[in-house]
């Protein structure tokens, strides 16, 4: 009995954090993320960026009364409201946004300029994300769970004000926040990528932003860094090299794998040595490594499979351990 009580007391001293990233508009993964306190007994949730999707699927109400849509190159027809709802669930489960419309509205949207269509798409995206936050507010109501969310490099700048409008979800990008005596630094920008995504910085500016935040933390021994892009040459940042036309560079018949993480992030970690650094961005490089005393983690992402790749991080004073989980 004494051994059990001591173990229980030790557990009470542990702060359990659940981290995931790069869900790219997949609603079922957002729901699984919000379910982590129930499944893993996590007290703190951190979503590390690249939250939104990249495509709208119009569901057109035809004059005949049926609804039609194109998904993965295949035409779908739906005769009942139940069929439409089931189809919309499939679309959301694949990281896209279903949009009920008419043939006239589709023609009107097609006639817009590219810039106007981008603005229209962004509003559809933001409306959907507001629904996610409403769900989170309901799930987390009457709990003591802390839930931190930041945009990543693929997310538009307009996402941040929407996060700030939530009741139970806390904005953390470019801030230092604290939970249970642990300061957390967060930055959702990446270094430059071939994709020219919305939130990228040159390495020197990336380092300056990290430095400004890190200097707000007096003692790094309990610091958590939530930085979307992983450190360069860490094995958490390995991806296939692309040529200027976005084709895979091959060595023989195999893709040429190269480090694509941030030198600035690595330099900052080496300099400040936080307790743990949480990363996403590179889906195909899950793993954990040490840079000095700092435990660096990237759970990776398989968002298109409907499974969320996450990591449980147990914080106990100036010590940390982790466990990768998939749900």
ABEGO torsion letter per residue (X at the ends): XAAAAAAAAAAAABBBBBBBBGAGGBAAAAAAAAAAAAAAGBABBBBAEGABBABBBBBBBBAAGBBBBBBGGBBBBBABAAAAAAAAAAAAAAGBBBBBBBAAAAAAAAABBAAAAAAAAAAAAAAAAAAAAAAAAAAABGBABBBBBBBBAABBAAAAAAAAABAABBBABGBBBBBGGBBBBBBABBBBBAAGBABBBBAAAAAAAAAAAAAABABAAABBBBBABBBBGAGAABBBBBBAAGBBBBBEABBBBBBABBAAAAAAAAAAGBABBBBBGBAABBEBBBBEABBBBBAEBAAAAGBBBBBBBBBBEABBBBBBBBX
